[in-house]
Amino acid sequence: MAQPDEARIFMVYAIVRLIGLATFLLGVAIAFSDLLQPGGWPLVGGLLAVVGVLDAVIAPPLIRRAMEKK
C-alpha cells in the first residue's frame, strides 16, 4: 500500500536529518576524542561536523523541491 506524498516526504526528511545529526556527532567525537588518533583530530572532526550540519539543514528543502517536481 502506497503512502501519501506528505508522509513519504516527512519520512525522507527525518532520515536525512538523522543522518546529518549522526555525521555531526561523529565529527565532534573525532575532534575531541581518541577515536582516530590520540588527542583527537580537530581538522577532520570539524569538517565532518560542518558537513553534518549542512546535511541536516540544507538537504531537506532540496529534497522537497525535487519531490515536488515529479
N, C-alpha and C positions, 0 to 999 in steps of 0.2 A: 504494500500500500504506500503510495507516494505521499510525502509530507507537503503541506502548503509551503509556498515560497518563503514566507516570513519565518517560519520555523526552521527551514533549511538554512536560510541566511543567518539566523541567530546562532545555530549550531556551528557554522563555519566561523563566525565572529568569535565565539567562545573558544574554539580550538586554536585559532590564530593568536588570540590574546594570551591564552595559557602557554603556548609555545614561546611567545615573546617574553612572558614573565619567567619561564624556565631558563631561557637564554640569558636574561638579565641576572638572575640569581647565580647561574653558573659563572658568569663573568665576575660577579662580586666574590664568589668563592675562589676563583683562580687568582684574583688580585690580592686577596687578603689572607689566604691560607697556603699551606704547603701542598696543595693538590697537584700541581705540576712541577714545581721546583721549590726548594727550601726558601722561605722568606716571602713567598708569593711572587707573582709576575704582574705588576700593576699595568704595564702597557697592554698586554694581551687581554687581561681581565677587563680593563677599562673599555677597550674597543668592543669586546664581546657584550659588555653591559650596554653600551650605546646602541649596538645593533639590536639587542633585545628590546630596548625602549622604542626604537624606531619601528620595529616589527609590531609591537603591541599598539602603537598609536597611529601609524600611517597605513599599515596594510589593510585593516578592516574597511575604511572608506573606499580604497581602491578595489577591493573585492566586491563591495556593494555596487559600485559603478559597473564593474564587469558583469555582474549577475543581472543587473537591470537592462543591459544592452541585449541580452539574449532573448 
